[in-house]
Amino acid sequence: MHVMYNSENYCVVEFPGRHGIEVVDKTMGRTGFLEGAVEVKFRASMAGLAAGEPSAESVDEFLGHYDALLTNSVALH
């Protein structure tokens, strides 16, 4: 597990062994696991965004476009 991004609103975690990325919306308590073509596109978009040294606000805005995919409630173990 590797934390790719963490702010007050979102957390993005990479799972290299599973070839997927989990996106967590902390404000809504929702999470989603991206894999396959969606994960590949997400990873490329994040790399492009990171190349420009974005602010936390711009990364959070970008992540907000994925909110519709965050369909699972966050559960604490």
ABEGO torsion letter per residue (X at the ends): XBBABBBAABBBBBBAAAGBBBBBBAAAGBBBBBBEAAAAAAAAAAAAAAAAGBBAAAAAAAAAAAAAABABBBBBX
